[in-house]
């Protein structure tokens, strides 16, 4: 399938489940605002004059969309033409939408084929039965209620002008729209779980429908065939175990450490799935996996059964011209590369669900990702339904990425503002923790990053009370608050307790997952938790903050705020257009001075 027009964001959108026969629908679409909400009444999906043009996948609030309007427009419509090749007439044609914020409807040739709720999760629709195999028309409607405080929207502001820590809204399509030609009999889902202790890869494969199949699985180690297995199955599911490491390849109880995934050694295996039915090949999918294990023990976090110090940076996932949509695939690579040059081994991808292309590059370049859900501003029963439904889709979609080590469904009590006293909201936090663990028991889960935690695998604390360069009393109090477990757990850095009353620290490792936020804007005006005017002062302050962490008897990792400036926030290590404010090597030198191996004891004290 080949598109005839110039493409925007041309790269294949789902590299960990790749097929060859696909068509990119990014590019220039017709577009219209529907501020009076008359589009459904007047059947805009069946014929209407759309008066604007927009570049998909950029939202209309962004410069790269060619519209660049920031006011409230809650109802929007998209339309474009496309063709399906004659050779695919006997295939099933699947439409994929990477992300469309918030409620979406898809029409093909005037007929509704799909409704979806959720601004950060991907969705698909089989559009085959609606096609004419001449010139086809797709219309997508999006409804994004700008001021609704019960929608999981992350940093998108519900007021017209962004301010403080809040950024412009993203309405409608903001990730790639594409088509895929597949057989009726095909792989629907492949779930890959590394079992490092036994040297195995556990596979759970779901097929589109029951049948009589031969499934060939090929595993490649740097291009060389490692495993070739054929399976005869009747039905629509296969669970099997692949022996990746044979016995005898051990070092200190760890299987072949040179072939385990880590930021220092992002070792990946390729895996191919070939499905045959009635003597013919019906599907062929390429993927990859990394063998790695994450667990907590004795107050420390272990990667591949060895203590591992996470040096993370907060990444808001915004770009000046594209907002939540990276201008190009290279921008993902550039962010990861710059962060690693500064001595960070990962990021908290903050209040946004990552584009699968970002996760792909994190997998192959060796970059830890904390997978986080965008949160709402407030709590009610409708929010719970929205949050749980979308979070389950996110965890399922991104399960196979080895770079994701931690899931974070909640941050700083957003969406659960009364969690300290509300049993409902406490149960919601608990339910998200246990739900996430029930979907994925191979990773760690943080119940409420920052404070007011219930059950959690990491005690993750936010503390910006470090004071400025001329505030010695605040500086001393900050250092004292991080010194040991008792000091950390008794602190109330935002006027909120670290654990919800009735819950307590149970020995889980302690990390400082937000701190810093030093505004260094040179000749610009901007916001930060503290402000410095020159490079030398910034480096002294950064050194001071990390030295306090290094002296802590309990902290086993950190996340500095933040990677880049974002609009009015000037507290990034990089400017908004990704220019380093100081030489990356200077930041790396400071980061490298921290202990590589956290102290181990009972509960991290």
N, C-alpha and C positions, 0 to 999 in steps of 0.2 A: 504494500500500500504506500503510495507516494503522494505527498501533497504538492500542489502546483505553485503555491504562493510562498513568498518569503516567510520564514519561520522565526519566531521569537521564543527563546528558551528551547532550542532544538533537541537537546539531549534526551535520551531514553529516560522516562520518569520513574521507572521501578527496577533498578538494576539488580536487585536481589531476587527477582522472579521474572526473568527476561525471556521474551519470545521475539522472533524475528519479524513477524508479520504485523506491523502496527502503522498507524497514521497519526501524525501530530496535527491537532486542530488549533494550536496557538496561532496568533497573528491578529490581523485587523478584523474585528467583528462590527456589525451594526449594533447600536446601543441607544437606549432611551431611559430617561427618568420617568417615573410614574408617580409623581408627588400627590396626585389626587386619588391614587389607588383605583383606577378604572380599567386597568389592563385586562383583568379577568372578565369583567362585565362586557367589555368591548372586544374580547377575544383577540388580543394582540398576538397570541400564539398562532393564530390562523391567518394573519395578514394585517399589517399596520406599518405606517411610515415611521421607521426609527430614524430620528433626526441627527444622531451623533455617530461617531466612530470611536472605537476603543481598542487598544492593543491588549489582547489576552496573553498572559495571565496576570496583568497588572490591574489593581483595583482603581476605580475612577478617582480616588483621592490622591493617587501618586502621579508624579511628573511623567513617568514612563508610559502611563496609560494613554497619553495625548489629551486627557481631559483636565486632570489636576484641579479638581473642585473639592473643597473640604466641608461644605455645608451639609446639613441633614438631608439625605435622600434615601429613605428607607426601602423604597420599592424600585427595582431596576430590572431591565430586560436586555437580553443579548440575542443576536441572531446571526447566523452565517450559513452559507451553502457548502456542501461537500459531496464527493462522489465515492462510491465503493466500487472497486475494480470488479470487472466481470468474473475474473478468476475466483473471486471470493463469494460468488453467488450461493454456493453450497455450504458456506461457513456460517457460524453464528457470529454476529458483529456485536462486540461489547463496547459500550461507551464508558470511559473512566473520567472522573473529575477529581483531581488531586485535592482541592479544597475550594469551597464556595461558602461564604459567610453571609447569612446564617441559615435560613430556611431556603431550600432550593426546589424547583420543579423543572423537569426536563421534558420538552415536547419535541417529537420527531414528526415532521410533515403534518403539523397541526394537532397531533394526538399526545396526550399526557402519557409518559412511560415511566416516570420515576419522581418520587418525592423523597427528600432527605432533610433531616434536621441535624445541625452541627456544623460549626464554622471551621473546625480544625481536622476533621476526619475525612478520609477519602470515601468515595462511593462509586458504584458501577451500576449499569443497567444493560440488559440484553435488548437491543433495539431492532433485532433482525425482522421481526414480524411487522414492523412499521415502515420498512424501506420499500422504495419503488425501483431501485437499481437504475434510476436516471439521476437527475440532479436532486439531492436531498436537502432538506432544510432542518436545522436544529435551532430551537429557541430555548433559552434558559432564563428562568425568572428567579430572582433572589429577593428575599425579604430580610432586612437587617434592622430590627427596631433599635434605634440608636440610644435611646434613654432607658432601655429595659435593664435593670440592675440584677436580674436573675438569670442572665445569659452568661455562660462561660466565655468571656471575651478577653481575658488577660489584661494587657496594658492599654487596650483601646478605650479611649475616654468617652464618657457618656455626655460630656459637654462639647460645645462646638470647637473651642480653642484648646489645644493641648497645653498642659502646664504641669509643674512639679515632676512627678514620676509617671505621668500619663501622656500617651502619645496619640496621634491621629487614628481614626477608625479605619478599618478595612472592610468594605462592603462588596459582596459578590465574589466573583472568581478571582482567586489569587495563587492557584497552582495549576499546572498543566492540564489541559483537556485533550483527550486522545482516544483513538479507536484501536481495537484489537480484533483480528479475525482468528477465530478458534473453531475447533471441532465441537460437535455436540458432546463427545466423550473426551474429557480433558482433566488435567489436574486443577482442582479448585483451590487447594491450600496445602502447603507443606510447612510443618512445624519442626524445627531442628533444635535439639537441646544437647549441648555438649556435656558429657560426663567425664571430666578430667580424671577423677580418681580411678576409674576403670578403663580409661582410654577409649571410650565409646562415644558415638553420636547416636542419640535416640531420635528416630524419625516417626512422625505421625502425619500420614498423607491422606488427604480427602480428595475424592474424585467427584466429578460433576453429577454422575448418576451411576447406579449399579450396572455392572456388566461383566463380561468375561475378558480379562485383560492379561497382557504380559507387560510388566514394568521393568525396564532396565535402569539401574542406577550406577553411574560412573563417578568415582571420586578421583580427582587429579591432585597430585602433590608437585607443584611447580612444573606442570605440563606432563608429568609422568603418571600413567595410570596406577593408582594405589589400590582401588577396589573396583571390581566389575561384578555386580550381582543381578540376576534375573529373578523375578518373582511372578508366579502365576496366581492371580487372585480373582475371585468372584465376589462381587459386592462393590462398595464405594469407599472402602477404607483399608489402609495398610499401616500397621505399626511394626517397626522392625528396629534392629540395633546394628550399627556398622562398627566394626572394630578398627578404629583409626590407628591406635598404637598397639602393637603386639607386645607380648611380655619380653622383659629383658632390656627395654629401652627406658631406663630409670635413672634419676639422679635425686638423691635425698627424698625418695618416695614420690617424686613427681615424674610423670611420663614425658619423656623427650622434651625437656624445657625449651630447646631451640625451636620447637614447632608449636608452642603455645602462644596465643594472642596476648599482647600487652602493648602499651604505648611505645615501649622501647623496641618491641619486636612484633609488629602487626602481621603475624603469620596467618595467611588465609589459604584454605583449600577450595578448589573449584569442585562443584558437583553438578552433574547433568542428569535429567530425568527424561527418559524416552518411553512413551506409552503407546502400546499397540493393541488394537482391537480388531477381531475378524481378519487377521493377517495383514493389516496395514498400520502404518504409523499415524496416530491421531493427535499426538502432542509431543512437543520437545521444549523443555524449559531448562535454562541455565541459571545457576545460583552459585553461592559460595557460603562458607561458614568459617568461624574461628573457634578453636578449642581454648576455652578459658573458663575459670571458675571464680566466683566472687562469694565471700562469706565473711562473717564477723565472729571474732573469738577473743576473749580476754581483753576487751576494750580496744581492740584494733581491727582494722579491715584487712583482709587477705585477698590478694589476687594470685590465683594459681598456687594456693597453699603457702604463700609467703607474705609476710606483712608488707603492705604497700601504702605509701604516703601519697594521698591525692592532693595535687596542687592545681586547683581549678580556678577558672575565671568565669564571672557571670557574663553571659552572652544573651542580649535581649533579642537578637535575630531581626534587627531593623536595618534598612538601608535608606539613605537620604532620598534617593530618587524612586525606589521601588517599594518602600515601606516594608511589609512582611515578605515581599517577594524579592529575592536576590536578582539584581540586573542580569547576571549570567551565572552559569555553573562554576566558572572560575572564581567567582566571589566567595563561594563556599571554601574552595581550596585555599584561597588567600587568607581568610580568617583563621583557619586551622593552622596554616603554616606560620603566620605571624604569632599566634598564641604559643606554638611550640618553640619558636625562636626566643620567646620571652621566658621560657622555662616552665610553662604550664603543661600539664599532661592531660588536661580535659577541661570540660565546661559544664556549668549548669545552664542548659538551654532554657532561658527564664520566661515563664508565662506564655509560651508558644509551643505548639507541637511541630517538631522539626520536619522540614521537607525531606522525603526519603533520599534525595540526592545528597543532602548534607550528611545524613547518617552513613551513606555509602562511602563518602570521602573520609569520614571519621573512622570507619572500619578499615579502610585500606591504608590510611596515613598513620593510624595509631593514636586515637584521641578519645579519651573517656567522655561519655555523654550521660548526664543525668536527664532522663526523659521526664518532662514536666507537663502537666495539663494546664491550659489556660483556665483561670478561675473566674467566678462571678464576683459581684460586689456584695451580694446579700443572699439570704437563705429563705426559701419556702419549698413547698412540696414539688412545684413545677421545676424548680432548679435541680432538685435531687434527681428527678427523672432525666432531665437533660444531661446532667453531669455524668451520671452512672452509665447511661447508654453510650455517650460519646467516648468516655474513658475506656470502656471495654473494647470499642472498635480500635482505638489508638494502640492499646497494648497488643491486641491481636495483630494489627498491621506491622508493627515494628519489632515483634518478638524475636526475629532471627538476626537482628543486628548485634554483633559481638561488642560493639563499642558502648552500647547501653549497659551500664552496670547497676543503676539505681533508678527506681520509679518514684516520682513525686506528684501525687494527685492533688495535694493542697499546699498552699504557701501562705504563711503569716496570717492565718485565720481568715483569708479572703473567702467569701462565700459562707463562712461560719463565724460571723463577728461576735456572737454571744456564746462561743463554745465554752468559756470558763464557767458559765452557770447553766447553760441549756443542755439538758440531757439528750434532746433531739439531735443537736449539732455534735455532741460527743459521740453518739451512736453513728452519725454519718461519717465522722472521721474514722471510727473503728471499722465501719462497714467498708470504706474505701481501702483501708489497709488490708483487711482479710479478703476482700474481693480481688485485689491486685495479687495477693499471694496465691489465691486459688486459681488465678489465670496464669501465673508465672511464679513458680517457687524457686527459680534459678537465680533470682536477683534480690537485692535488698530493696526495702520499701520504707520511705519516710512518710509518716502519717500527716504531718503539718510542719513544713520546713520553717524554722525560725523560732518558734515558741509555741506554747499551749499544745504540746503533743499529748497524744493518748498512747496507744501501742505503736512502737516504731522500732525499726532495725538500726537506725542511726539517730543519736541525739544531735540534731543539727541546729545550731544556734546562730542568730543574727545579732550583731552588736556593732553599732556605729558610734558608740559613746567614747571614742578615742581621743577627743579633744584636738585642738589645733596646735600649731607650732609654738604659740605663746601661752599655752594653758597647761602649766606643769601639774596642777592638781588633778585635772581631768586625765592627763596622761598617766599619772601614777595610779589613779583609780581604775583605769582601763587595764593596765598591766596586771594589777592585783586581781581583777575580776576573772582573768583567764588562767591564773596560776595553777589551780588544781580543781579537782572535780567538785568539791564543796563550794568553792567560789563561783564556779560556772553555774551550778544548779540553783544556787540561791540568788543569782543575779536576776534583775528584771530590766533588761536593756531597753525595752520599749514600753515599760510600765506593765508588762505582762509576764506571768510566770513561765518558766521553761516547760513545765508539765501542767496539764489541767489538774485542778484539785481532785484527789482521789486516784491519780496515776503518778507513777514515780519512775525514776531511772532504775533500770534492771540490769545494768552492766553493759549496755550497748555502747559502742564506740562513740566518742564525742568529736564533732567537727565544727569549726567556725565557718558556716556556709554563706554568710554575707558580712562584710566589713569593708572599711576603707571608703571608697567613693570620693576620693580626694579630687576636687575640681582644680584642674590645671589648664587654664584657657588662654594663657598669655595675654593677647590684646583683645580677647572677647569677654563678653559678659555671659555668665552662665551659672547654673545651680550645681551644688555638690554638698556633701555632708560637712566638709571643711574645704578651705580654699588656700592655694598657694600661688605665688606669682612667678616663680622661676624654676628652672629644671633642678638646680642644686637643692632647693628646699623640698621639692617633690621627692627626690631620691632619698633625702634624709628622713622624711616622714614615712615613706614606704618602707624603708629599712627599719624604722622604729616599730611600725605595726607588725612586721613579720618577726622581729626579734622578740616581741612579747609572746607571739605564738610559739616560737622556738623554745622559749623558757617554760612553757606550760608543761606540767606533768601529765596532762590528760589529753590534750588536743592531738588528734592523729591525722589531720588533714584540714585544708581550708579552701575557700572560694572567695576570691577578691572581686569587689565591685569597682570597675567593670571593664569589659574589653574595649568598647568604643563609646565615644560621645553619642548621645541620642537626642536630637532636637535641642531642647533647652538644657538638658543635662550635659555638663562639660566635665564629667568625672571619669572619662574613659582613659585607658592607656593609649588608645588610638583616637584620632579625630573621627568624625562621622564618615569622612571619605577615606578612612583607613590609613592615614599617615601617622607613623609613630611620633609621639610627643617627645620621647627620649629614645635613645638607641636601644633596640630590643635586647642587645647583649648586656646592657647595664641592669635591666630588670631581671634577666636570667641569672646574672651573678648573685643578686640578692636572693632570688628564689632558691638557687642551688645551695645557699648557705644553711637552709633549714634541714633538720634531720631527715634522712631518707627512710629510716626505719623507726616507726613509732614505738614508744615504750609499752611493754606488755605487763599487765598485772590484773588484779581483780577489779573489773569495772573501769579500767582506764585511769585509776588515780595514781 
